[in-house]
């Protein structure tokens, strides 16, 4: 497991702000919220503004299957043609 620091400037944001941050349209964000794909803070009433829970959204993104760390590629040291030719003698 890799532990990496993540900075979230605010734990919640509005639909409008989330739309700007992600590049999704506001309608798409609203549809994703309605479908449960984007977590929101509990609301007290229908007129209350929707606040997207960025902390939970980040946790969900980090727990996606298939996000295991990829091993770094093994690189061979560069060898000049002259060095290669000399080693085969």
N, C-alpha and C positions, 0 to 999 in steps of 0.2 A: 504494500500500500504506500502510495506517495502522499506526503503531506506537504501542501503548498499554501502559502499565505494568499488569501484573496481579500481584496479591499472592496467593500460595498459602502458607497458614500452615504446611503440612506437605506433603512431596512424595508421601506415601502415606497411606492410611487403611484402616480395616477395613470390612467389608461393613456392619456395624452403623452406623458413623459416616457412611458414604456414604449409607446409607438415611435417616438423620436429616437430613443436609445437603440432600438432593434431594427428600425427601418421597415417595420410592418405597418400597414395602415391601421387606423383606429378601429375600423370595422372588423378587420381580421383579429385584432387583439380582443375586441368585445366578443367575437364568436368563439375564440379560444377560451376566454373566461367562462362563457356560458357552457361550453363543452367540458369544462373542468381541466383543460390542458395547461392553464395558467392559474396558480393558486392566488386567492385574494384573502384579505383580512375579513373576519366576520362583520356583517353589517347589522346595525340596530333597526334600521327601517329602510323602506324602498327608496326614499329620497336621499339617503346618505350616499356620498360619493364612493365609487369603487376604488379601493387601494390594493394594488398588486403587492403580494408578499415576495420581495426579492430574495430574502434569505432562504425561504422554502424552495423557491424556483431554482436558486443556485444549487441547493442540496440535491434536488431532483436531477438537475443536469449532470452533477458530478457522479451520481449513482447509476447513470445509464449503463446498460450492459454493453460490453465490447470496448470499454474505455480503459482497458488494462494498459499499463505502460509498455511502450514498444522498445525493445532493446536497441541500443545505439549500434549502428552498423560498424563492423570491424573494418578498419582501413589498413591496407598494406602500406608500408613506407614506400615513398617514391624512389625508384632506382633508375639511374640513368642507363642509357643503352650501353655506354662504355662499361659501367659497373656490371651490367648483366653479361656482357660478352666476356669480361675478365673472370667472372665466376664460373663460366662453363669451360674454362681452359683446363 
